[in-house]
Amino acid sequence: MKFYFLSPLLLQKIIWIPTRLILTIFGHLTIRGSEHLEGVQSPVIFAVNHSSEMDPILIPASLPFCSRFSPIFYASRDKSFYQNSGWRQHIYGGLFFKMWGSYPLFPGLKDYERSLANHIQIINDGGSLCVFPEGKITPDGAVQQARGGVAYLAMRTNCTVIPVGISGVFRTSAADFFAGRRRITVS
């Protein structure tokens, strides 16, 4: 295991129990299809619809505590992308993101090899990756058109792609969540 795997592995494991418990109690978390992961070897690319800021937390929380896919790494925007995003600019793209396992991609280069260099290296080092093919949170709750990064990563690294659908989190407020008015499903 590479040294840079340590921080996301520890952080994702430390919060697994409270996160799973909170999601189950307040979000009525249902996990479907995990039996399809039996026999699938790591690393993999989880291709996930993006409907909430909760999505990156839901993926590791939906896997078993001792999952062979842990830690999960993420594709994110560079810190400069979040400069005008209120409180998010202090967390997104910075040290916490990197500790969680998020590494920036570089959009607009018109070259997937360079845009996804961090993620190609992560997969080559044996790390599983979570990618949101839509590139951003859906504005209307519907799945948006996917971009080509996941297909390129799969082709370039010969890695298995696991499609994941998350429902029940679009426009979830803290009040809705903690009042138990949501039913979160990860398929």
NORPE-V469539 format. One line per field, one symbol per residue. ss: DSSP state (A for helix, B for strand, O for the rest). phi: phi as a letter, one per 40 degrees, with the letter a starting at -180 (. if undefined). burial: # if it has 9 or more other ideal C-beta (glycine too) atoms within 8 Angstrom, else .. A space follows every 10 residues. Layout:
BEGIN
ss: ???
phi: ???
burial: ???
END
This chain:
BEGIN
ss: OOOOAAAAAA AAAAOAAAAA AAAAAAAOOB BOOAAAAOOO OOOBBBBBOO OOOOAAAAAA AAOOOOOOOO OBBBBBOOAA AAOOOAAAAA OOOOAAAAAA OBBBOOOOOO OAAAAOAAAA AAAAOOOBBB BOOOOOOOOO OOOOOOOOAA AAAAAAAOOB BBBBOBBOOO OOOAAAAAOO OOOOBBO
phi: .cdccccccc cccccdcccc cccccccfdb bbgcccccgc cccbbccbcb baccdccccc ccccdbcccc cbbbcaccdc ccdbbgcccc bcgcdcdccc hcbcbbcgcf addccbddcc cdcccgccbb bbdcgacdcb gccccccccc ccdcccbfcc bbcbbbbgbc fccdcccccg cbbcbbb
burial: ....#.###. ###.##..## .###.####. #..#..#..# ..######## ##..###### ###.....## #######.#. .#......#. .###..#### ######.... .#..###### .##...#### ####...#.. ...#....## .###.##.#. ##.####### .#...##..# .#.####
END
